[in-house]
Structure formats: structure tokens, C-alpha cells
Amino acid sequence: MIKKGDTIVGLDIGTSKICAIVGALGEENEIDIIGIGIHPSKGLKKGVVVNIDSTVDSIKKAIEEAELMAGIEIDSAYVSITGSHIKGLNSHGIIAIKNKEVVQSDIERVIDAAKAMAMPFDREIIHVLSQEFIIDEQDGIKDPLGISGVRLEGKVHIVTGAATSLQNIVKCVNKGNIEVKDIVLDQLASSEAVLTPDEQELGVVIVDIGGGTTDIALFYDGSVRHTSVLPIGGNHVTNDIAIGLKTPSVEAEKIKKRYGCAMTSLVKEDETIEVPSVGGRMPRTLSRKILSEIIEPRIKELFTLVKKELLMSGFNELIASGVVITGGAAIMEGMSEIGEQTFELPVRVGMPIGIGGLVDVVNSPMYATGVGLVLYGYNNQNNGKFNGSGNNRMLGKMFERMKETVLRVF
């Protein structure tokens, strides 16, 4: 359990940026943000490490900046993970209650039964998230401890990832002289920072739009019901702008951030932008509407893919609260409007909530995952859910699975 003044660090390793956020327990058990470090991410593609040295260098620089602002030395962090290798599925376990009353060991056994499924050798379980328990056909039980019964069923959502991708993330963080306290799914971390309990109860979808991926999580009745990752993000919009306006990618990114609008109808006819040319040619002045006409189809395509994913999940009828979009790309003007048009649901942009300290600095969707990692660390340590010793746990789990597979073969 953390004490007042103790610090928790969230390390958001993304395709476009690496962000380290330091939180400390302040007054009234609220987490105060006391340090932030951000550096361009060089070495990842669509959430997966493709260059170890570049990734390590970016991590070190983000950590150094956060240390300088917070005035502390960082030696451990909660680390985010994303990528199209991430898969989520729902599972179900059934056991007999030994002493006619549910004890902690029964809960552990039913969760073990739910996750006892055939899994490829190259995949690793990242999260096992409880949805509900059923005792003798009485469903909707969140905490079965102490309830009398004969049969206990458990429904869980299991998130898995490629073992090599997990190992590479851990390796990069370790080379930056940081211990990995836990690996956390990107959208699960973001949900800690931007979703309210009421939204999670009624039914809500969080859509975290990063540089290389878009991460989706659907909550209903306070639990995760569906997760997925789409290999499309803000970088695709930047590429479209670079090609459409014939400008370098670096300039296209700046134009997107400064003038981008996801809905053409919101742009005034007389608005203009200056576009740098390639090869030292003179800059050009273009209508902002042209820029918006390039961005809108890509954002519409992205939201259409998200909508299709929700329809395939079978839980699309449970989204009473609507959609919350977050991540760096959510800052763009017109995102919520085009989202409402596509999803036919209420859409809002998710900002970090429930924190103190440097609130004005992190008051942006781009910091949702980093702040969420800090809150995840705080909530799981305080609730006794955190069950590991950092890197040893992550790598130990992988080794155990390899050993089990070898024993099954022989």
C-alpha cells in the first residue's frame, strides 16, 4: 500500500511519443501529478518495437525530463502496451464450492478455470479481468466472497499479446534502467483517467486514437466486455496530408496539429493556411477547406472501422453512455461531431479527471494513457490486486509457459 508522498510512474510507450508521468499521493488520498516527460518516439511501428536502441534512447530522455520536473529519481514504472498483436476474448469457468461458502481460494480457482484454455506457445496473458460471478444460477454477483452456494461460475475477459512483443517492451524499459512494475493495456490505462463509474455501468466505448493504432474497449455493468486494436491512427492522417498537399511529413504533422479539422462543414470559406513545399520551393497559401477535405475521409474511415468492430463484438446495443474518444488525435477540431455522425451515439473527448497537482499541464487527451497508468498503479496497489515483482513476474510468466509446453510435448 502506498503512503502519502510515495510516487507512482506511468510510462506510455506509443508510436509517435513516449511520455513519462509521475504521480504522488497528496491530500485526501488524491493523486497529484508532479512531473511530466515527453519525447518523440523513434523505434516503434504500430505500437511494436522495431529498433531497440532508438526506443531505449527515447525512453531515457522522457524519464530524464520527468525526473527533472518532479525532483526525484525514477527506478520503476507501469508501462503501457498496444499493437495489432493484442487480442481480447471472453471466457467462462465453473467449479464446485468446497465448503458451501465462497472463500478467496474458490474465487482464484474459478478464475484459473476460466483462463485454462488452449493458447499458442507464442502468446502471453496480459490481463484477466473479472466481469461477473454466478452462484447456483444467481447472476450479476460482483463480489461472491462469503456467499453460500454449491456451484460457482466466473465470467472473465482475457487479454493476450505476442510474447516477443512483451519481451521487447520489457527489454527496452530495462535498458533505460527502469524496472517494469506491470504491463498495462493502453485503452485499459486510458479508461482509468477519462471514464466515470456511471459511464462504465451504463455502457460506454473508449476509443484511444494513437499515432499508429486505435485502441478500443467496451465497458458495461462496470466491467470490460470487449477489447481490440486497429492498425490505423493519427500517422495515417499525417501521411494523407503530406501526399495531398505535397509537403514534408514533419510539416504535415505541424499543419495537422495547428489547422486540422475533421469535419469540412465546420471550416469557414475564407480561412487559409500556409503550406511549406518540398525541395526548397516557395510556400503556398491554400484554403483550409482543402486540408479538411483530406482529413475527413480518413477519420470517417477510422470511425467506420470502429463501428464495424463494435457490431462484430455483439455488445453494440449496450452502449447507453455513448463513445469517449481520447489520445493525441482526439484534440483535432470536429472529432466529436464527425464521431456522433458516424456512430449515431453521443460522443465526447476524454480528458484526464480525478487528479490534482499539474492538472492544467496534463489537461489533454494525449496524456490520458500516462495519467491512467499512474491511477492504475495506485488503484491496484491499494486494492491488493497488484500481484508481482516487476520484471521477474513478466519474464517469469513467459518462462513458466514455455516450461509447461515442453512438458506437455514430452
Helices and strands as residue ranges (DSSP letters): E 7-13, E 17-25, G 27-29, E 31-40, E 44-45, E 48-49, H 52-70, E 76-81, E 87-96, H 104-115, E 123-135, E 138-141, E 151-162, H 163-175, E 179-185, H 186-194, H 197-202, E 204-209, E 214-220, E 223-230, H 234-245, H 249-259, G 264-266, E 272-275, E 284-287, H 288-313, G 316-318, E 322-326, G 328-331, H 335-343, E 347-349, E 355-357, G 365-367, H 368-382, H 391-409
